[in-house]
Amino acid sequence: MAIFSHFTLSSTSPYLHFLSPPAIVEPHFIFSPQFHRLIIPPSAHSNPKLLKPNRRSPFGDPLPVYDSDEEEDDEVEDDEFAEPANLNSGEQRSKLLAATKLRPGTRKKTSNVGTKADGKGKLEGRKGPKKKYPQLAEEFRLDTRWIPLLDYLSTYGMKESHFVQMYRRHTNAFHINVFSARERLEYLMNVGVKQNDIKKILLRQPQLLGYTVDSNMKSHVAFLVDLDIPESKIGQVITVAPSIFSYSVENSLKPTVRYLIEEVGIKKSDLGKVVTLSPQILVQRVDISWNDRYDFLSEELGAPKESIVKMVTKHPQLLHYSIEDGLLPRINFLRSIGMQDPEILKVLTSITQVLSLSLERNLKPKYKYLVNELQNEVRSLTKYPTYLSLSLEQRIRPRHRFLVYLNKAPEGPFPLRSLVPTDESFCQQWAGTSVDKYIAFRQGMMLKEFAKKYEKQG
């Protein structure tokens, strides 16, 4: 792969140089985000930075002393609000009309904007911004040059409360002209980001509006493509980890991939699948998360590295789970029902997502059903570990009850292998009836169960 041949690591220490803050990626903004140990969510940042107490915005407004954003930005140049030079062209004219919500032929009445000024940048017209966005005007000294951008972002379902949240996370969030914002968001949608997810992305990473298409976004998307991530999944990866654009491809992302291959042991051919399953793996302290969980699993279960690598490859979210609150309680539960450590290791290597399942709502009810209703012993789980990953309400109980209803359930332990195949194979091999009949039975049973729960809640 091309991405692995243009950089080298200067150290074999687990604390690698690439885990330093990412490099600058936006010409109009200077970022220095801190690396953090990402658990949930990947783009949440909680370390406040002390800014210069006399700092002001490009428009003369004082900025708050504390800023909880991921990145600290230099002031934006005023020309970010400058209109494109070729506004007389039909294409740019159309964009301007759409952005400002003017119909063709309608004259923009600039004389009514700011007819009442308080001398502090708060302007009031007949339908001024103070009435349209009162909270922004009250709390953050709303600048009228933000209005076209705010109106445009509103078309993605964003409300004033969302803008307040964006501003609190990133004080320069709206120092972008509407044309730049439109270009960047449309590019994201062109590479697969769903329009309904734009709001989610901006709330988590408002800095995204400041990343240019040519010098930032295209190189990051090309990096993802080089990992053999299917083009149909690129948008999904960006939606889950939009902070990826704040990290340098050469100085952070590629070395992270190199570490996953050389230190963790993930195969190059599996990288696309791993990143698709857990995009956060690219923006977390992967050396710390890997070493901590490797040490824990090897000491707690005697797991060899090969088994742990298989776990990470199948379920890379493992690197995000808390050891004390996530991994250990589930291992102890499996021990409590009579499983030995080698059996637990076998189950986890085969169905690693067991570590993500709720104890009270998932694992414990399945265990009780296995023993009390299916009359199976715990050791059957080592042969059919898939049982723990199946839905009790939509797979296990309906199939069991359906065979009982047809008088085709065998005496003694219920065969767990009947729960594994598709509905078509199950009906053909075990029920000897049509899929439609089984689906009708399952839906009726689920409705009855829902009615019982509703009555209890009432």
N, C-alpha and C positions, 0 to 999 in steps of 0.2 A: 504494500500500500504506500501511496505517495506520502501520506502524512507521517510515516514513521521514519523516513529517510533523511529528513532535513534538520534534525535536532539531536543533541546528545545530552546526557545527564552528566553533570560534573561531580556528582557525589552519589554514593550508594547508601547514604544514611537514610533512615525512614523519614527524616525531616528534610524533605527535598527542597531544592531552591525554587521549584515551580510553585510551591505553596505560599510564596510571598504574594502580596497584593497584586492584582492584575494590572496590566499596563493600560495606558490611555488609548481609548478607541474612538473618541468623538472629538472632532476638531473644535467644536464650539463649547465643549465642556471638558473640564479636567477632572477626572475621577481618581480616587485612591481608595477603593472599597477594601474593607478588611475581610480576610478569609475567616470563615467561621465553621464550626462543626455543625454541619447541617443535619437536622433530624426531621422536623416537620414545622412549618413548610419550608421548602428550599430557598425561597426568596425573602423570608422574614428576617429582619435585622433588628437587634435590640441594644446595640452599644452606642449611646449618645456621644457626640463629639462636641468639644467646646470650640466654638467659632470665635472669630475676632469680635470683641464686644461692640466695636464701632462699625461693624459691617453693614452695608446697605445694598439694596437691590440696584439694578441698572437704572431704575427710575427714581432713585433718591429715597426710597422707603427703607426704614430700619428693618433688619431681619432679626428673628429671635436668637437669643444667645445659644440655646441648645437645639441641636438638630439631630433627630433620630434616624436620618436617612442612612442608607448603606454607603452612600458616597458623598464626599464633600466636593462641591463644584465651585470653580471660579465663576465670576460674574459673566453673564452671557453678553455677547456683543449686541448692540442695538440693531445691527443689520439683520438679526434673525427675524425681525418684524418687517423688513423691507419686502416689498412686493417684487415678483419676478420682472425682469426687464422687458419681456415680450408680452405684457398684459394685453396688448392690442390684438394678439392672435386669438382666433376663435376658441381654441382649446383652453387657454388660460382665462379667457373671459368667462367661459362656461364654469370653470372651477371657482372663479371669484363669485359668480352669481349664486352657485350652489352653496358655497361656504357661508355667504352672508345672507342667504335666504331671500335674495332679490329676484324678481321675475324679469326676464328680458324686456328692456324698454322702460323699466322702473328706475327712476332717478334716486340715488342715495341722498337723503336729506341730512347732510353733515351739519347744517346750521342748527338743527335741533338737539344735537348731541352735546352735552356738557354746557347747556345754556345756564345751568346753575352749578357753580363750582364752589367748593368750600376751601379751595386753596391747598388741599392735601391729596389731590389725585382722585378724590371721590366725586364723580360727575353724576348729575341728575338731569335727565331729559324727560320728555313727555312719557316715554317708556324706557327710562334709563336703566343701567345695569344694577343700580341699587335695589330697584323693585324686582328685577329679574333674578338676581342672585344675592338676596339680602344677607345671608350668612357670610358669604365671601366678602361682601362689602363691609360688613360690620367687623369681622375678625381679622381680615388680611389686607385691607386697603385695596380692594379690587381695582385693577387697572383696566380701562376700557379696551385696550389693545388685546386683552385676553378674550373678549366676547366672541369673535368669530371662531376661535378654537373651541371654546366651551360649547357654543352652539353646535359645532360639528361633532364633538365628542358625545353630545346628547343624542345624536342619531344612533349611537351604539347602546342606548338604554341607560346612559349614565345620568345621575341626578346630582343636584347640588351637594348632597351629603357625600357623594363619591368624590366630587372635586375637592371638598374640604379634606377628606382623607388623603387624597393624592398630594395636596399642598403640604399637609403636615408631614408626610413622608419625604417630600422632595420640594423644597421651596421654589426651585426654578422650573417646576413642572409645566407651567404655562407660558414660559418665556420662549415659545416656539410659534412661528407663524403657521397658519392653518394649512398652507400649501405643503410645507414640510411634513406636518403631521399626517396629512392625507396620503402623501407619497409613501411614508413609512408603514402606515397601517394597511394600505392597499397591497404593499409588497408582502407583508406578513400573511395576508389572506390569500395572495397568489401562491404562496408556498405551502398552504394547507391549514393555516390557522382559521378556525371557524369564526364567523362574524360574532356569534353569541359569546365567544370567549375573549373578545377584545377587552371588554370591561374588566373581566377577571385578571387579565394580564396587566393592564394599566394600574389596577389597584395594588397589585403585588409589586410591580416594577414600573413606577411612573417615569423613571429615568429613560425608559424605552423610547419616549418621544424625542429624546435628544440624540439617539443613535442614527447616523446617516446610513442610507441604503448602500451606497457604493463603497464607502470606506469601512463599514462595520458589518451590516447585516448579510451582505452577499458572501463575505469571507466565512462567516460563522455557519451559514447554511451549507456552503461548499464543504466545510469541515465535517458537518453531520452526514452529508452525502458520501464523503470518502470513508466513513465508518461502515458503509453498506447498510445504513438505515433506509428502509424503503421510503420512497418519496411520499407515499400515502401516510407515513407516520411522522414526517418532519414537523408538521403543524402541531401534532400531539406533543412531541418532545419540547417544542418552544412553549406551548401552553403550560406544561407542568413545570418547566424550569426557565422562565423568561430571563432570569439573571445571567444566563449563559452569555448574553451579549455584552455584559460588563467585564468579561474575562478575555484576556489576550489569547488569541488562537495559538500563537507561537510560544508564548511564555508560560501559559497556564494549561490550556486545554490539551494540546498535544503531549506535553510531559505527563499529564494525568493519565492519558491513554497509555503512554509508554509504561507508566508504573503498574497499571492494571495488567499489562501483558508480562512484564519482566519480573515484577515482585509478587503480585498476587497469583499469576499463573493462568489467567484467562486467555483462551485461544483467540487469535485475531479473527477467525471466522465467526466467533460468538460475540464479538464486540457490539455489532449492530443490534443484536437481540438484547444484550445486557443494557445498553443505553436506552433502548426503546422501553424496556420494562421499568427502568429506574433512571430517568434523565438527571435526577439530582446527583447521581454518582460523579458527574463531571464537575460539579461546583461545590463539593464537600471536601473536607480534609480526609481524603481517601486513605492516606497512610495511617492516620490515627485510628479511623474506624475499622480498617482491615486488621491492624495489629491487635487491637483490643479484642475483637471478636474471634480472631484466630487463637489468641492465647486462651480465651475463655473456653471455647469449644474443645480445644485440645486437652486442656486440664480437666474440665468438667466431665467430658464424655470419652476422653482418650481418642478423639477424632484425628485421623491423619490429615495432612494438608490436602491430599487428593480429594477426600470426602468434602472438606470445607470448600474447596474450589468448585466442586459440583453444586454445592448448596448455593453459593454466590451466583453461579452461572444460571441456575434455574430460577432463583429468587433473589436478585441483587438488592431488593429492599431490606434484606437481612442486615446490610451494613448500616441501616438507619435505625434499627430497633434498639431500644434500651436493653442493656444486659440485665439490670436489676429488676426492671418493671415489665420486660417483655420476654426475653429468652429464658431466664432462670425459672420464673413461675410456670411456664408451659412444660419445661423439662421436668420440674418437680411434680406436676400433675400427672404426667405419663408414668413417673416412678410410683406415684401414689396408687395407681390402678393396677400395679403389679408388673410393669415392664422393667426389664433390666437395661442397663446402659447400652450394651451392644444392640439390643432391640430398638431402643430409642434412636440410636445413631442410624440404624437402617431405615427407620421410618422417616427421619428428618432428611436423610440424603435423598430419599425417593420423593417425598412430598414436603418440601421445605416450607411451603406456605402455611403449614400447620402452625408455625411460629407467629403468624399474623392473626390467627383466629381467636375470637373471644372465648375465655374460659367459661363464663357463666351462660352465655347465649349460644355457644356453639359446641365446644369440646365436651363439656359435662353432659348436656342433653344427648349427644350422640353416643357417648359411652353408656349412659343408662338405657338407651333404646337397644344398643347392641347386646347388652347382658339380659335385660328384662323381657324385651319383645322378640328379638331375633335369636335369643338363647345361644349366643356365641360367647366364647371365652376371649380374654384379652389377647392371647397369643395369636389369634386369627388376624390381628391388625398387622403383624409383621409380614403376613402373606398377602394381605390386601390393604396396604396402607392408604390406598386411594379412598377408602371408606371415610376417612377423617376429612377429606376435602370435598365430599359430596354434600349437597343440601339435604338436610333432614326433612324439611317440609315439601320440597319439590321433587326429590328423587328417592330417598331411602324409604320413608313411610308410605308414599303412594304405591311403589312397586310391591312392597311387602303386603300391604292391605289388598292390592289388586289380585295377587296370587292366592291369598287367603279367600277372597271373595269368589274366585273361580275354582276353589278347592284344589289348587295346584301347588300349594306351598308344601314342600316336603316335611316330613316329621323330623323332629330334632333341630339341630342348628340350621338356621336359614342360610342358604348359600350366598355369601357376599359377592361372589362373582356375577350373580344376576343383576347386581346394582351397577356394574361397570359399563356394559355396552350401551349403544344408542337406543332410543325408544323403539326404532324399527327392529333392531336385532333382538331386543328384549321381548317384544311382542311375538316375534317369529319363533325364537328359540325356547322361551320360557312360558309365555302366556298362551300361545297358539291362537291369537285373535288379532283383530285389526288395530292399527295405531289409533284410529279415531275413537274406538271404544275405550281404549286405555286413557286417552286424553280427556274424554268426557267424564270418566270415573274420577280421574285426578282433579279436575276442576270442581266437580261436585263435592269431593271430599274437602278440598281446600276452602270452599265456600262455607261448609259446615263448621270447619275449624275456626274460620274467621268470625262466624256468628257466635260461637261459644265465647271467644275472647271478647267480643263486643258486649255480650251479656254480662260477663264478669266485670268489665270496666264500668258498665252502667250501674 
